[in-house]
């Protein structure tokens, strides 16, 4: 048996050798062509995928969402609110046709447009308006009039009627798009397909990824056409891509800020807070965003451009910190931030140490966000300059910071009750000056964001 096995093996070896010798050119050419095809398919696959899906916009997000909390960008595409506010704070009717104030500014009466349809074809009436407010009485008059009565005058109330009105299961009214289908698993959304309600608009597909690295890989493979990055070094990779454009913008809706915990006796000292502000070299932050002076956006009609700019003054900062050195040495200040802002926090913490402050840099989660002396995070800046929810002593953030300033409280209350924009503007000018003089917080920068998209 062993003899026959060896003989058979030698036979197949000789046969294979003769076959390769006789057909070597054909085999080599086939291997060469196969290699070219494989390499070419890998190289041009993004272009092929893009060509196949060129009719769709495919946009990537680097976070996960639940079915009941879709991003604002999507909600605004599928539906409208009663009103619309532009970047200047000017208000225009959308689903409403007009409105008026009654009862010395306590009652707002809105008349909605007739013959407006939901995306499912049913008629939209005031019975479908689902805004809910605390301490606000709602009265519906017929099918096309609705009244909101407040307990005290609030000039900015119409701004809260700009949120898109959506009914189950995610049906909009008057939107440019409708949700065609949603791909989800256990309530977590992976894809949303939007169908256009107009012939001149292309469908949009949104894809959601667990993290930024997955999203960037998807763009490189061509499975998404557009994404937004927060880090310049990641965006710069695509500057050399001939089929890609990189668009840099300033995100004025977010303001990176150092918040102080006023429960710490040291941080109650205005001079020490001023010293901390002077210790920060803002030139290191210029590549990250537009440097800020106040908590009101420079795009706002209420922005005070006469505010003294926060400057880096190492000598002054060291002098102030030295004055409090005995107290600061007795216990380290906890500088806290979230993981995604750690690179910025490192720069800030380095500056604080350079002037003699003793600090610990901590990464925190949302569950322990109250455990800090100095907190680096961002404020969400509204279009309107009203920042009552941030700084009024009755509100959650002020309570978390243990911050109370009666003068600031008065500014915020008065600005909400006054009709005249010019009078409100003066109040907000004074508000910004007091905040600046008091170094209530250290306002750092509005971050740059980078939109990466196929040409």
VMD Tcl script that draws the C-alpha trace (Angstrom):
set ca {
  {0.00 0.00 0.00}
  {2.86 2.36 0.81}
  {4.43 1.67 -2.59}
  {1.23 2.56 -4.47}
  {0.78 5.80 -2.45}
  {4.33 6.96 -3.26}
  {3.87 6.10 -6.93}
  {0.58 8.01 -7.11}
  {2.12 11.08 -5.39}
  {5.06 11.12 -7.85}
  {2.66 10.82 -10.76}
  {0.63 13.91 -9.69}
  {3.82 15.88 -8.97}
  {5.17 15.20 -12.48}
  {1.79 15.98 -14.00}
  {1.57 19.33 -12.12}
  {5.14 20.23 -13.10}
  {4.49 19.54 -16.82}
  {1.23 21.51 -16.69}
  {2.89 24.60 -15.15}
  {5.78 24.50 -17.64}
  {3.47 24.22 -20.66}
  {1.03 26.93 -19.41}
  {3.35 29.24 -17.46}
  {2.63 32.32 -19.62}
  {-1.12 31.89 -19.31}
  {-0.91 31.35 -15.54}
  {1.34 34.40 -15.06}
  {-0.92 36.63 -17.19}
  {-4.03 35.48 -15.31}
  {-2.40 36.17 -11.92}
  {-1.22 39.57 -13.10}
  {-4.68 40.60 -14.36}
  {-6.35 39.30 -11.17}
  {-3.98 41.37 -9.02}
  {-4.75 44.51 -11.02}
  {-8.49 43.91 -10.74}
  {-8.32 43.39 -6.96}
  {-6.14 46.45 -6.35}
  {-8.26 48.59 -8.68}
  {-11.52 47.53 -7.03}
  {-10.13 48.43 -3.59}
  {-8.88 51.81 -4.87}
  {-12.00 52.88 -6.74}
  {-14.60 51.26 -4.48}
  {-15.47 54.61 -2.82}
  {-16.05 56.11 -6.28}
  {-18.15 53.11 -7.33}
  {-20.24 53.27 -4.14}
  {-20.63 57.03 -4.58}
  {-21.71 56.62 -8.22}
  {-24.28 54.00 -7.28}
  {-25.69 56.15 -4.47}
  {-25.08 59.58 -6.07}
  {-28.77 60.38 -6.02}
  {-28.75 60.31 -2.20}
  {-27.00 62.53 0.25}
  {-25.44 60.19 2.80}
  {-24.48 61.94 6.04}
  {-22.65 60.37 8.96}
  {-22.94 61.08 12.68}
  {-20.39 59.86 15.24}
  {-22.92 59.18 18.00}
  {-25.87 56.90 18.60}
  {-29.45 58.10 19.03}
  {-32.67 56.62 20.25}
  {-35.82 56.59 18.18}
  {-37.48 59.10 20.53}
  {-34.61 61.64 20.47}
  {-33.53 62.28 16.89}
  {-31.06 65.13 16.17}
  {-32.43 68.64 15.77}
  {-31.17 68.76 12.17}
  {-33.45 65.86 11.21}
  {-36.48 67.14 13.12}
  {-36.16 70.51 11.37}
  {-36.17 68.80 7.98}
  {-39.32 66.77 8.53}
  {-41.46 69.35 10.32}
  {-41.96 72.97 11.40}
  {-42.89 74.93 14.47}
  {-45.50 77.67 14.73}
  {-42.70 80.23 14.32}
  {-39.16 80.56 12.97}
  {-36.28 82.60 14.43}
  {-33.21 83.58 12.39}
  {-29.64 84.14 13.61}
  {-30.44 87.78 14.39}
  {-33.25 86.79 16.73}
  {-35.99 87.97 14.33}
  {-39.20 85.92 14.50}
  {-41.32 84.93 11.50}
  {-44.54 82.87 11.20}
  {-44.35 79.32 9.82}
  {-47.36 77.18 10.71}
  {-48.86 80.27 12.33}
  {-50.26 82.95 10.06}
  {-50.23 85.69 12.70}
  {-50.26 86.32 16.44}
  {-51.02 89.05 18.95}
  {-50.47 89.82 22.62}
  {-53.37 90.43 24.94}
  {-53.95 91.02 28.64}
  {-50.92 93.30 29.14}
  {-48.54 90.80 27.58}
  {-49.72 87.81 29.61}
  {-51.68 86.15 26.78}
  {-50.37 85.16 23.34}
  {-52.99 84.32 20.72}
  {-51.85 82.46 17.60}
  {-53.80 81.92 14.40}
  {-52.54 78.98 12.36}
  {-52.63 78.59 8.59}
  {-55.58 76.73 7.13}
  {-55.40 73.75 4.76}
  {-51.95 72.69 6.03}
  {-51.46 68.92 5.90}
  {-49.42 66.49 7.93}
  {-47.02 64.39 5.89}
  {-49.55 61.54 6.09}
  {-52.15 63.70 4.33}
  {-54.37 64.51 7.34}
  {-55.41 68.08 8.18}
  {-53.34 70.02 10.73}
  {-55.37 71.91 13.40}
  {-54.66 73.44 16.80}
  {-55.70 70.15 18.40}
  {-52.42 68.75 17.07}
  {-50.22 71.37 18.77}
  {-48.46 69.53 21.57}
  {-46.19 72.12 23.22}
  {-46.13 71.67 26.99}
  {-45.09 74.42 29.41}
  {-45.08 74.65 33.17}
  {-47.42 77.30 34.63}
  {-48.89 78.18 31.21}
  {-52.63 77.84 30.54}
  {-53.62 76.66 27.05}
  {-56.93 77.41 25.35}
  {-57.95 76.19 21.88}
  {-60.56 78.22 20.01}
  {-62.06 76.31 17.09}
  {-59.63 74.56 14.74}
  {-57.28 77.41 13.93}
  {-56.71 79.57 17.05}
  {-54.76 78.79 20.21}
  {-54.01 80.93 23.28}
  {-51.24 80.66 25.86}
  {-51.68 82.59 29.10}
  {-48.64 83.15 31.35}
  {-48.54 84.05 35.03}
  {-46.13 86.94 34.37}
  {-44.91 88.75 31.24}
  {-42.22 86.93 29.27}
  {-41.05 88.69 26.10}
  {-39.22 85.63 24.77}
  {-42.13 83.22 24.98}
  {-42.63 83.00 21.17}
  {-39.11 81.57 20.85}
  {-40.33 78.41 22.56}
  {-42.84 77.86 19.75}
  {-40.14 77.32 17.12}
  {-39.61 73.64 18.00}
  {-40.86 71.33 15.22}
  {-44.26 69.74 15.88}
  {-44.12 65.96 15.35}
  {-46.72 63.28 15.96}
  {-46.36 59.53 16.40}
  {-44.80 57.68 14.62}
  {-42.50 60.53 13.61}
  {-44.83 62.32 11.18}
  {-44.10 65.98 10.45}
  {-46.14 68.86 9.13}
  {-45.10 71.13 6.27}
  {-41.55 69.72 6.23}
  {-39.30 69.48 3.19}
  {-38.81 65.76 3.93}
  {-40.66 62.78 5.34}
  {-39.19 59.80 7.15}
  {-39.27 56.92 4.66}
  {-37.83 54.23 6.95}
  {-35.72 53.81 10.06}
  {-33.28 51.00 10.74}
  {-33.01 50.33 14.46}
  {-32.27 47.66 17.01}
  {-33.69 47.76 20.54}
  {-34.52 51.45 20.10}
  {-31.03 52.45 18.93}
  {-31.07 53.96 15.43}
  {-28.43 53.01 12.86}
  {-29.97 54.54 9.72}
  {-32.71 57.04 8.84}
  {-33.93 57.44 5.27}
  {-35.61 60.75 4.41}
  {-37.76 61.02 1.31}
  {-38.05 64.44 -0.30}
  {-41.43 66.19 -0.42}
  {-40.20 68.31 -3.35}
  {-38.94 67.23 -6.77}
  {-35.90 69.53 -6.65}
  {-34.52 67.93 -3.46}
  {-32.62 64.64 -3.28}
  {-33.32 61.98 -0.65}
  {-31.08 61.95 2.42}
  {-29.70 58.95 4.26}
  {-28.30 59.45 7.77}
  {-25.96 56.81 9.20}
  {-25.03 56.68 12.88}
  {-21.76 55.24 14.20}
  {-20.56 54.32 17.67}
  {-17.55 56.63 17.47}
  {-15.57 59.03 15.32}
  {-13.12 56.37 14.09}
  {-15.94 54.27 12.63}
  {-17.43 57.32 10.92}
  {-14.09 58.34 9.36}
  {-13.54 54.77 8.10}
  {-17.01 54.84 6.52}
  {-16.14 58.06 4.69}
  {-12.88 56.57 3.40}
  {-14.79 53.52 2.13}
  {-17.37 55.75 0.45}
  {-20.39 54.56 2.46}
  {-21.07 58.15 3.59}
  {-20.62 61.37 1.61}
  {-20.46 63.91 4.40}
  {-19.42 64.15 8.05}
  {-18.45 66.78 10.60}
  {-15.24 66.61 12.62}
  {-14.21 68.65 15.65}
  {-10.47 68.06 15.46}
  {-8.28 69.91 12.97}
  {-5.67 67.17 12.73}
  {-8.32 64.68 11.57}
  {-9.81 67.15 9.09}
  {-6.39 67.99 7.63}
  {-6.02 64.39 6.41}
  {-8.65 65.10 3.74}
  {-7.12 68.32 2.41}
  {-5.13 66.29 -0.14}
  {-8.15 64.30 -1.36}
  {-9.02 65.60 -4.83}
  {-12.66 64.48 -4.55}
  {-13.23 66.05 -1.10}
  {-13.72 69.56 0.21}
  {-13.06 70.61 3.80}
  {-15.22 73.47 5.09}
  {-14.17 75.18 8.32}
  {-16.83 76.96 10.37}
  {-17.16 78.48 13.83}
  {-19.85 76.85 15.95}
  {-21.36 79.83 17.77}
  {-23.94 77.60 19.44}
  {-21.30 76.15 21.81}
  {-19.03 78.13 24.12}
  {-16.22 76.34 25.95}
  {-16.15 77.69 29.47}
  {-14.42 77.26 32.82}
  {-17.08 77.14 35.54}
  {-16.23 77.77 39.18}
  {-17.76 75.94 42.14}
  {-18.59 78.78 44.52}
  {-18.96 76.29 47.35}
  {-15.17 76.37 47.53}
  {-14.28 79.35 49.81}
  {-11.20 80.16 47.70}
  {-13.20 80.46 44.50}
  {-15.61 82.88 46.14}
  {-12.74 85.38 45.99}
  {-13.19 87.50 42.87}
  {-9.49 88.38 42.80}
  {-8.44 84.72 42.72}
  {-10.90 84.00 39.88}
  {-9.43 86.99 38.02}
  {-5.94 85.55 38.57}
  {-7.03 82.22 37.12}
  {-8.40 84.01 34.04}
  {-5.14 85.96 33.60}
  {-3.09 82.75 33.83}
  {-4.64 81.24 30.68}
  {-2.64 81.76 27.50}
  {-5.44 82.07 24.98}
  {-3.02 82.06 22.04}
  {-2.77 78.27 22.62}
  {-6.52 78.02 22.03}
  {-6.68 80.02 18.79}
  {-6.29 76.90 16.64}
  {-9.27 75.33 18.42}
  {-11.81 78.10 17.99}
  {-12.79 81.76 18.01}
  {-11.69 83.34 21.29}
  {-14.62 84.58 23.40}
  {-15.00 87.63 25.65}
  {-18.53 87.19 27.00}
  {-21.23 84.54 27.18}
  {-23.25 86.23 24.44}
  {-22.31 85.39 20.86}
  {-20.63 88.13 18.77}
  {-23.32 87.42 16.15}
  {-26.05 88.55 18.56}
  {-27.67 91.98 18.46}
  {-27.03 92.14 22.24}
  {-23.27 91.48 22.06}
  {-21.28 94.11 23.96}
  {-18.15 94.83 21.90}
  {-16.89 97.33 24.48}
  {-16.11 94.59 27.02}
  {-12.48 94.56 28.04}
  {-10.81 91.54 26.49}
  {-9.42 88.86 28.77}
  {-5.64 88.99 28.39}
  {-2.82 86.66 29.35}
  {-0.78 88.30 32.11}
  {1.62 85.81 33.68}
  {3.17 88.30 36.11}
  {-0.16 89.54 37.41}
  {-1.52 85.97 37.72}
  {1.55 84.83 39.69}
  {1.26 87.83 42.01}
  {-2.42 87.09 42.73}
  {-1.88 83.36 43.21}
  {1.09 84.03 45.52}
  {-1.21 86.15 47.70}
  {-3.48 83.09 48.18}
  {-0.65 80.55 48.13}
  {-1.00 79.40 51.74}
  {-4.67 78.66 51.18}
  {-4.19 76.96 47.81}
  {-1.36 74.79 49.13}
  {-3.58 73.42 51.88}
  {-5.65 71.53 49.31}
  {-5.46 70.96 45.56}
  {-8.13 72.38 43.27}
  {-9.94 69.68 41.29}
  {-9.98 70.67 37.61}
  {-12.56 68.40 35.99}
  {-13.71 67.75 32.45}
  {-15.16 65.05 30.20}
  {-12.93 62.68 28.25}
  {-13.57 64.31 24.87}
  {-12.26 67.68 26.15}
  {-9.18 66.30 27.89}
  {-6.72 67.80 25.39}
  {-8.09 71.30 26.09}
  {-8.12 70.67 29.84}
  {-4.45 69.65 29.69}
  {-3.55 73.06 28.20}
  {-5.59 74.90 30.84}
  {-4.23 72.83 33.71}
  {-0.66 73.40 32.54}
  {-1.23 77.17 32.63}
  {-2.73 76.99 36.12}
  {0.25 75.04 37.42}
  {2.68 77.50 35.77}
  {1.44 80.32 38.03}
  {1.72 78.24 41.20}
  {-1.76 76.74 41.56}
  {-1.86 73.24 42.98}
  {-4.34 71.21 40.92}
  {-5.59 67.73 40.11}
  {-6.92 67.04 36.60}
  {-9.88 64.65 36.68}
  {-11.96 63.02 33.97}
  {-15.59 62.78 35.05}
  {-18.84 61.34 33.74}
  {-22.31 62.83 33.73}
  {-23.13 60.94 36.91}
  {-20.41 62.68 38.94}
  {-20.42 66.07 37.20}
  {-21.04 67.92 40.48}
  {-17.69 66.83 41.97}
  {-15.38 69.67 40.86}
  {-13.79 72.95 41.85}
  {-13.22 74.10 38.27}
  {-15.17 72.47 35.42}
  {-14.30 72.67 31.72}
  {-17.25 72.01 29.44}
  {-19.34 73.95 26.96}
  {-22.46 76.09 27.24}
  {-25.20 75.71 24.65}
  {-25.72 79.30 23.47}
  {-29.28 80.20 22.41}
  {-30.05 82.49 19.47}
  {-31.72 84.94 21.84}
  {-29.40 86.52 24.45}
  {-31.65 85.39 27.30}
  {-29.45 83.30 29.62}
  {-31.84 83.10 32.54}
  {-31.55 79.30 32.71}
  {-27.78 79.51 33.13}
  {-27.16 82.32 35.58}
  {-30.33 83.12 37.53}
  {-29.94 81.86 41.10}
  {-33.24 79.96 40.92}
  {-32.02 77.71 38.10}
  {-30.23 74.35 38.06}
  {-26.83 75.43 36.75}
  {-26.52 78.34 39.18}
  {-27.53 75.97 41.96}
  {-24.93 73.42 40.89}
  {-22.30 76.17 40.92}
  {-23.65 77.61 44.19}
  {-23.68 80.94 42.36}
  {-25.88 83.84 43.39}
  {-25.64 87.44 42.26}
  {-28.69 89.60 42.90}
  {-27.64 92.15 40.32}
  {-27.39 89.43 37.65}
  {-30.79 88.06 38.75}
  {-32.34 91.52 38.29}
  {-30.85 91.99 34.81}
  {-32.18 88.62 33.66}
  {-35.64 89.20 35.12}
  {-35.99 92.71 33.66}
  {-34.80 91.67 30.18}
  {-37.53 89.03 30.06}
  {-40.29 91.49 30.92}
  {-39.37 94.45 28.67}
  {-40.72 94.78 25.12}
  {-38.29 97.35 23.72}
  {-35.33 95.70 22.00}
  {-33.21 98.79 22.61}
  {-33.92 98.65 26.34}
  {-33.21 94.92 26.40}
  {-29.95 95.54 24.56}
  {-28.80 98.00 27.24}
  {-29.68 95.51 29.97}
  {-27.66 92.77 28.28}
  {-24.75 95.17 27.80}
  {-24.78 95.80 31.56}
  {-25.23 92.08 32.24}
  {-22.08 91.24 30.24}
  {-20.07 93.99 31.94}
  {-20.96 92.77 35.44}
  {-20.22 89.15 34.47}
  {-16.85 90.22 33.06}
  {-15.90 92.42 36.03}
  {-16.87 89.67 38.45}
  {-15.14 86.88 36.46}
  {-18.26 84.80 37.04}
  {-16.75 82.19 34.72}
  {-13.92 82.13 32.18}
  {-15.33 82.14 28.65}
  {-12.74 80.54 26.37}
  {-13.73 79.93 22.75}
  {-16.38 78.98 20.21}
  {-15.04 75.75 18.62}
  {-14.17 75.32 14.98}
  {-15.93 72.44 13.22}
  {-14.95 70.89 9.91}
  {-17.45 69.58 7.38}
  {-15.89 66.93 5.16}
  {-17.90 66.25 2.01}
  {-17.57 64.76 -1.46}
  {-17.35 67.24 -4.31}
}
mol new
graphics top color blue
foreach p $ca { graphics top sphere $p radius 0.5 }
foreach p [lrange $ca 0 end-1] q [lrange $ca 1 end] { graphics top cylinder $p $q radius 0.2 }
display resetview
